[in-house]
C-alpha cells in the first residue's frame, strides 16, 4: 500500500509523489518526500474494514458509494477480511 494512516494524518511511503496523494485522497499535498507526515483535510473520505465475503461491490452497496470509485481509490488491490478500505 502506498500510504499508511495514523488518525488524521498520512505518512508518505517510498516512491510516492504528490500526484499519487492527490489521486488517492483528492487534495493537493504540495512538496512530498518519503516519510513526510501530512495532515488530512476534514473533508477527506473515511474508511471501513472489509468483512468476510466482501468485495468492492458489496462494500459499495453497504456504504452507498460507487463501486468503481472505491476500487480506484484502493488501487484495485484484492479485498480480504479486516483490510482497510478507503472511501471517497
C-alpha positions as a Python dict, from the first residue, in 0.01 Angstrom:
ca = {
    (1, 'X'): (0, 0, 0),
    (2, 'X'): (127, 344, -82),
    (3, 'X'): (5, 518, 232),
    (4, 'X'): (-15, 439, 599),
    (5, 'X'): (-251, 641, 814),
    (6, 'X'): (-247, 731, 1179),
    (7, 'X'): (-552, 922, 1291),
    (8, 'X'): (-599, 1234, 1081),
    (9, 'X'): (-259, 1207, 912),
    (10, 'X'): (-93, 1007, 634),
    (11, 'X'): (271, 907, 615),
    (12, 'X'): (419, 922, 267),
    (13, 'X'): (566, 589, 159),
    (14, 'X'): (879, 535, -52),
    (15, 'X'): (826, 617, -420),
    (16, 'X'): (504, 814, -362),
    (17, 'X'): (471, 1156, -523),
    (18, 'X'): (228, 1444, -469),
    (19, 'X'): (18, 1332, -769),
    (20, 'X'): (-33, 989, -609),
    (21, 'X'): (-163, 1156, -293),
    (22, 'X'): (-388, 1387, -494),
    (23, 'X'): (-532, 1090, -685),
    (24, 'X'): (-589, 881, -373),
    (25, 'X'): (-715, 1143, -127),
    (26, 'X'): (-843, 1424, -351),
    (27, 'X'): (-636, 1716, -218),
    (28, 'X'): (-312, 1887, -319),
    (29, 'X'): (-31, 1779, -90),
    (30, 'X'): (241, 2017, -215),
    (31, 'X'): (602, 1901, -192),
    (32, 'X'): (635, 1550, -51),
    (33, 'X'): (915, 1315, 39),
    (34, 'X'): (938, 963, 179),
    (35, 'X'): (847, 965, 548),
    (36, 'X'): (666, 1300, 540),
    (37, 'X'): (358, 1325, 762),
    (38, 'X'): (72, 1518, 602),
    (39, 'X'): (-250, 1613, 785),
    (40, 'X'): (-570, 1506, 610),
    (41, 'X'): (-823, 1782, 546),
    (42, 'X'): (-1152, 1749, 731),
    (43, 'X'): (-1337, 1683, 403),
    (44, 'X'): (-1138, 1368, 320),
    (45, 'X'): (-1334, 1047, 292),
    (46, 'X'): (-1323, 783, 556),
    (47, 'X'): (-1261, 413, 556),
    (48, 'X'): (-1420, 87, 658),
    (49, 'X'): (-1287, -259, 728),
    (50, 'X'): (-1377, -541, 489),
    (51, 'X'): (-1574, -829, 632),
    (52, 'X'): (-1577, -1197, 536),
    (53, 'X'): (-1720, -1232, 184),
    (54, 'X'): (-1680, -864, 98),
    (55, 'X'): (-1570, -733, -238),
    (56, 'X'): (-1589, -384, -386),
    (57, 'X'): (-1949, -443, -497),
    (58, 'X'): (-2078, -541, -151),
    (59, 'X'): (-1890, -254, 15),
    (60, 'X'): (-2036, -10, -239),
    (61, 'X'): (-2387, -139, -170),
    (62, 'X'): (-2338, -112, 208),
    (63, 'X'): (-2185, 239, 201),
    (64, 'X'): (-2379, 390, -90),
    (65, 'X'): (-2059, 483, -278),
    (66, 'X'): (-1986, 395, -642),
    (67, 'X'): (-1802, 62, -673),
    (68, 'X'): (-1556, 191, -937),
    (69, 'X'): (-1462, 491, -720),
    (70, 'X'): (-1385, 266, -422),
    (71, 'X'): (-1180, 26, -635),
    (72, 'X'): (-985, 312, -797),
    (73, 'X'): (-914, 477, -462),
    (74, 'X'): (-778, 149, -325),
    (75, 'X'): (-562, 78, -628),
    (76, 'X'): (-765, -227, -733),
    (77, 'X'): (-596, -435, -462),
    (78, 'X'): (-772, -757, -357),
    (79, 'X'): (-1024, -730, -73),
    (80, 'X'): (-982, -963, 225),
    (81, 'X'): (-1133, -968, 576),
    (82, 'X'): (-1003, -689, 803),
    (83, 'X'): (-848, -495, 510),
    (84, 'X'): (-886, -120, 549),
    (85, 'X'): (-1089, 10, 253),
    (86, 'X'): (-1062, 382, 181),
    (87, 'X'): (-1386, 557, 86),
    (88, 'X'): (-1419, 881, -115),
}
